[in-house]
């Protein structure tokens, strides 16, 4: 724990890693708390990594990130138990950041809770060809933030979102699955949203 950014597992520009069966608890008082962070650098992409069977918890005043990938492709995020909670800003269970393609996100249990906006699974702009299936997602905000179970940002197309259980709650607007403009040819089927 600390007063700046805090990281549990930080992997830079690497591929073919197995991050499995870890217990991660990351706390701090400012900026951000990252349990698992995989970062791509220029032409060195983050690919073919498996993140599975981890117990992940973030807690603190800064934004909480359970799993964060930067420009990621062909990775598997499977069977993780993720809980993120921030007392002042935004919480993300799983965040794939910009141009993330062909990743499998399956069978994770995700809970986000805090005073800011909460995202169970968030795919940022130009994230396409991903499979999101069989996840159990609960998001809850407590003070005029927004809750999103699954969020696809602009121009995220050809994603397959199937058989997820999504519960959202809070004091402001709640969205089970939210898809921004110019996102085409996504398949959304057999999800339970409450």
C-alpha angles and dihedrals in degrees: 000000000000147000097267131044114327126202133192100187118004119186120180125203094333138138141195096031126146114214101184140160097000126150108219127182116173123181136169145151103237146019108009144334115213121186096183120009123178113186129194120209119205107294094358103091130192103246143156095011122147119215107184145153095004126147106221130186132169124184134168148077096294127072114291123226120184097184122358124185124185115208094339132175137181095006127143122222105184140165098350125152107220129184122174125180130171126179096209117015143022132327127205125186095191122000123186105192121213125326095010110161142180097006124150117222108181143158097359124148108219129184124176124181135168150101096280130055118309129210125187096191120001124187112190128214119318095011107148143164095028125145117219111181144151095008123147108217130183121177126180133172124190107195119042096298126126129256123213126179095193123001126191113191127210120317095007105146143167093029120148116219111179142157098359124149109222129183122177129182144161147106098291135035119332127197127189095196121003123189121187126213126294091027106131141176096020118155115222115176144147096009122148111220125182 
